[in-house]
Structure formats: C-alpha cells, structure tokens
Amino acid sequence: MAVRAAVLPAVGAPLEITGIDLPDPGPGQVRVRLAAAGVCHSDLSLSNGTMRVPVPAVLGHEGAGTVVAVGEGVTHVAAGDPVVLNWAPSCGSCHACGLGEVWLCANALNGAADVYARTADGTDLHPGLNVAAFAEETVVSASCVLPLPEGVPLVDAALLGCAVLTGYGAVHHSAKVRPGETVAVFGAGGVGLATLQSARIAGASRIIAVDVSPEKEELARAAGATDYVLASENTPREIRALTGKQGVDVSVECAGRAMSIRAAWDSTRRGGRTTVVGIGGKDQEVTFNALEIFHWGRTLSGCVYGNTDPARDVPVLARHVREGRLDLSALVTERIALEGIPAAFENMLAGKGGRALVVF
C-alpha cells in the first residue's frame, strides 16, 4: 500500500515528499497510522550527517498514532489502539540492559539498518531511528510501540516519544532535582521547554532559562521559567547574580554546543550537577583544567534519552498530563503538514521556536 512520506535520499540532501510502498506487518510487527510526529533536532542531525543512519531513509522518531494491523505474535496492542512510538526499544539482554540502564541498550538502534519499505521505483528504504514517523503510516517492531494511557490527546502524545521523555528524565533521573533546588536550562527548544516544565514539577525554587533568542522568553516563562537570560559570555556571571553568587544547584544543557556546555558548567555551584542533554558534533570540543575539576567538585554527566525507561515513564508522564502539571500543547510552536518539515529544519538552524508538530 502506498503512503506519503518525507524521504532523505542521501546525507545532506533535501527531504523529498513522495509516495512509498509500505508492506503489511510481518510476525512481531505493527502497522500504525500516524496522528502526529514531532520535528526534533535529532532529525536534523541525521539529515546533515552529525548522527549517521543508513540512507535512503524515512526520518522522524517522535510520533503517536493508531494501530491499523498487527502481525503474528503481537498481543500487547490491537487494531484501533492509540499508541506512542518508542524509537529506542531495549533488548533486555545486553550488558546495559542487565544493569537496568535500558537507555544505553547496545541493540536499541539495530532496526535502523533494516529495509522496511521501498520507493515507487523499488529503491530500498530504511526506517531512520527505527520508527520512520515522517509518514502517513509506518510499520515497526512491536517493541517500538507503547500503549497510550487514557487522558492524553493523541496528537499531543507524539511529544512523549522524545522531547518530554528526555526533558523529564534529565531532571528526574539524571540530575535528580530535589524540591527547593535552583535549576538553569540552556536552550529553550522543544526539549528545553519540556525540561523547564519538569523542573517545575520537581519543585525547583528558581528556574532560569537561557537562550540566544529573546523571542523565546514568553514560551520559557509559560513553561515554568522564573527568570530568562539571553545567552552571552556573561551568562554564568548573570546566573550567579540571581543565585546569591553561588550558581545553580543543577544546570541542564539542551543545545549540544561547546560554548553552552562550558557556560552550564560555569553556572553550576560548587558541588552541583551539570547534565548535558544536547547532541553536539565531534568538532564541539569542551576543555577543563585539572585544578578546576578538583576545586569546584561539580558532577558533569551525559544524558541519553533522559536516562528513561519509556515503558515505565510514559504512564507517569500521562498522569502528570491528566492532573494538569504537564502541558504538552505548550511545547508546540507550530502545527504543520508533511511538506512543512524542510522549513521546520531551517527554523531549528536559525534557533527559532520550540517544537514543530506534523499533523496528519
């Protein structure tokens, strides 16, 4: 059956909106009709080669929709069920999974090398980060499908697949923000806005948003920021001035740039925690000297997918949505058609907006 999709023909090439031939689900697979897909900076990183996947591919890893059909052996969902796509399913058997660190699963992205569909001329297509959500419908492994808990709008639920899990996990699992602590969030895009909301949910007393764009202040404050700082070489000094000259207890970096990682570290109090969520390129080198590492006693840690277990955390996030603590719609700055994805990529490059949502 033919469906429309956004195809990346080669690394660095523009996306092509075209029809693809999608097969019926085989054993252990699920076919999903997409309701919406979020346009994440990771998709841009895949298209420009910062992160590598086999091409040609259909990108999009943050989505939600309705099950159309299931293959043999699939029992946890059925046709008609609303679901969230999980782009990084854990295998349960590798070393990381054995340690309970499912977000570091060694086999999570094995499916990205599979051929899951074909173009009209018969060219093999790969499913980006496993789920190929930039399409009207997709066929995925059953492990990539999570039942959507009740009370969450299906379109907005797409954001649970990456941005919200990442931001929530950065605060609650990686940095482990405690009530009353102070938090700085560097970058007010989709993940940054989710991080701000999560810091508010965690009970942070002061939440400082940092971004290069003055236009994002309103979004950041609506998400929970108590203060807004325009990024500059003086950012750490401004943050210390807002926190009794101490620096924040926790900094969360969501941009993946050497300058902002360094600023996040410099903005963290002595003994505090700096968590890096943003995905930067190999050319983004951050330097520290040995004395400052000893003297400041800070913790610097990476954070993959929010250090989350989606099967465990999606129901928790759904409860926050139902009880009014988490507003998914506030993370969306524009709702676009499939054809609007290239323009959304350009907006991300320009540092504009929070999260574009492709609505099918």
N, C-alpha and C positions, 0 to 999 in steps of 0.2 A: 504494500500500500504506500502511495506517495504522500509525503507531508512536506511542508516548507521548513527550512532550517537555515541558520547562519553558518556557512561553511568557511573554515580557514584553509585555503588551498595550499599555503606554504608559509613558513615563518616570515614575518614581516610584510606579508601580502594583505591587501584589504579583504575584509569578510565579503562573501558572496551570498546573497539571499536567493536560495534556489530550492527546487524540489529534490528530495532524496527518497530512495526506496527503502522502506523500513520493514523488516520481516516480522512474522508473528513470533511471540515469545516461545523459546525452547524450554527444555527442562531447567528448573531453577531460575527462570527469568520472569520479569513482569513488564507489561506494556502500560505506559502512563500517558494520559492526555494532560499536557501542561496547562495549568491555570495562569501561572506567572513564573518568571525567572528573574533573579536579581543580577545586575551587571556589576561584577566585583572587580577590583583592581587586579586580582589574580588572573582573571581572563585576559586583561590587557598584558600582563606579564607573560602569559602563554603565547599570545599573538606576536609579541615582539622578540621572543626568544630568551627573556630573562629566566623563565622556567621552561623546560623542554618536555614536549609530549610528541608522540608520533603524529605526522600530518600526511595527508589532509585530515582534518578533524572537525567535528562539531563541538564548539566550546559551550560554556555555561555549566556551572556546578552548583548553583543555588536555586532550587526550584521546588514547587509543590504542584500537585495536580490530582487527578482521579484515575484509579486503576481501570484500564479498559479490558485487559485479559491477563491471565496468569498461566505459566507453563506448568508442566508436570512437577509435582513435589512441593509446590508453593502453598503453604497453609496459613501463614500469618496475615495475609491480605487476600481480598477477593474483588472481583469486578464491582465497580461502584464505590469502593472505599476511597476516602480522601487520604493522601499520603504526602510526606515530606521526603525529598531526595537526600541521601547521605552519600557525599562524594568520596568519603574516606572510610569505607567499612573495614572493620578489623577482622583478621583471620582467626584469632583465638588460639593460634598455635605457635607463633614466632616468639622470640625471646622477649620483646617488648610487651606483647600481649600476656605472656606468662608472668610478667612483673605487674600487670594491671595497668600498664601505660599504653592503652589502646590507641591513643592519638599518635603514637610513634610506630604503629604497626608496619613491619617491613614489607608486607604484601598488600597494603591498602590500595596502591595505585596500579596493581598488576593488570586490572581490566582496561586501563587506558591504551594498552598495546593491542587489544582485540580489534577485530573488524566487526562492527555492529550494524552497518548499513552501507549502501552504495549510492553514488550519484546516478543520474539518469543515464550516463554513458558507461556505467559499470565500474567506475573507479571506487576502490575500497575506501571506507571512511572509518576513522577511529573516534571513540566517544570522549574526547577531551579528558577531563578529570572524571572518568568513569560514567557520568550520567548524561552528558550531551543535552543540557536543558535549554539551549537556544534553538528549540524546535517545537513545532506544534505537538508532537508526540515523541516518545523515546522508548527504547527497550533496554532495561537494565537488569543486572543481577538482583535477585531477591534480597540480598544483603544490603543493597543500596536504597531500600525502601523502608520507611518507618511510618507506621500508622499515625495519622494526625489526631491528637487528642481533641475532644469536644471543646467548643467555645472559642476556637481560633479561626478567623476568616481565612478561607482557602488561599486567596490571592496574597494577602499579607504574610501567610505562613511560609512563603518562599524564602523570606529573610531568615527563618530559623535554620536554614540549611548551611549557612556560613557566617554571615555578619554577626548575628545575635549570639550564636554559639561561641564564636571567637571572642567577642567583647565580654560576654558574661563570664566565660571561662577564664579570661585574662584577669578579671577582678576577683572571682570567687575561688578559682582553682590554682592559678599561677601565683598571683600576688597575695592572695588570701587577705583581702582588705577587711579590716575589723571596724565595727561601729566607732565613730568619732575620729577616725584617721583622716588625714588630708591626702588628696589624690590630684595629680596632674595628668591630663590626657593630651598627647601630642598627635594632632591630626584629627580633624572633625569631619571625615568622610563617613561612609556607612558603618564601618567597624568602630571608628572613634565615637560616633553618636551612640552606638549600642553600648560601648564601654562607659560613656557618661551616664546613661540610664542605669547600668549595672552598678556603678559606684554609688548612685543614689539609693538603689535597692539595698546595697550593703550597709548603708547608714553612714557614709563618709560625711564629715562635718564641713569640709570645704572641698569643692571640686573645680579645678582650674582647667579650662580648655585652652589649647594653644593651636593656632593655625596661621598660615600665611595670608589667609583671605579674610578681610573684615566683614564680607557678606555672610560668613558662616556664624557670626555671633548669635543671631536670633535663633538659628537651629540649635546651636550648642546650649544656649540657656534654656530652651524649651525641653531639651533632653536631660537637664539636671545641673548644668554648669552654674556655679555661683559667681565665677569670675571668668573673664575672657582676656587672653593675652595674645597680641599679634607677634608672631614668631620673628625674632631678630637675634643679633649677637648678644643682646642684653636680657634675653628671656630668663636664664637662670637667676639673674640678679632681681628681676621683677618678681619671680616666684618666691624667692627668699624674703622679699619685702612684704609679700602677702602672708607669710607664714612665720612671723616673728623672727626673721633672719635665720631660720633653721633649715628651710627646704621642706618639701612634702614627704610624708611617710612613704608614698608609693608614686612612681611615675610609670605610665604605660605609653609606649611609643607605637604609633599605628601607621607611620608613614614609610618606614623602611629606608630612611636616608641617614647617612653617616652623621650629618650635622645635627639632625633632630635626636638621634640616639645619644650623641655626646651631650646635647643640651638636656635631655631627660636625665641622664646620669648626674650632670652637674646641678640639676634642680632637686635632687633627692637628698634628704637629710642624712647626716652621719648615722649609719646603721640601718638605713631604709632599704627599700627594694625597687629596682628598676626592671621592668618587664618589657621585652621587645616583641611586638606582635607583627610589625610591618615586615614585608618581604623585600629586601633590597638586592641589588645586583652585586656581582663579585667585585666590581670597581668601587663599591662603597666601603672603604676601609675606616675603621674606628680605632683610635690609638689611646692607650692609657700608659702612665708610668707606674713603676713598681711601688713607689712610695705612696702615691695617692690611693692605690688599691688597699694597702695596709692601713693608711691613716683614716680613710673615710669609712671603712668597714661595711660598705654597701654590698648588696647582693645584685648581680646582673644576671638575668636569665632570659633565655629564649622561650617562646610560647607558640606551640604548633596547634592550630585549630582550637585554641583556647584551653588546651590540655583537657578536652572534654571527652566524655563517652556519650555520643548522641542518643543512644537508646535510654540512657539514664537521665540525661539533661533536658531533652526535648519536653518530656512531661512536666518537669519543673518549670521550664520557661512558659509552657502553656498555662500553668496555674497562675504565674505572675500576670499573664495577659488577661485571663479571666477575672482576676481580682483587681485589675486596674493599675498595677505597678509598672507594667511594661507596655508601652505604646508602639506597636510595630509600624503603624501608619506614619508616625512622626519621623521615622528613619527614611521615608521615601520622599525624594525631592521632585521626581517626575515619573509619570507613567507613560510608557512609550510602546509603539508597535515594534515588531521584529526588525523592521527596516531602520529603526532608530538606534540600533546598537552602535554602529560606527560613530555616530555623533556623540553618543554617551562616552565612548572611549576618548574622544577628543576633549570632552568636558573634564574627564578624570585627569588627563595630561595637563590641563590648564588649572587644575586644583579647584574645580567648581563643584558645588552640590554635595549631597550626601550619598544617596543611592538611587539609581535609576531602576525602575521595575518594568520588565517586559510583560505586558498583559496580553494574553492570547484570546 
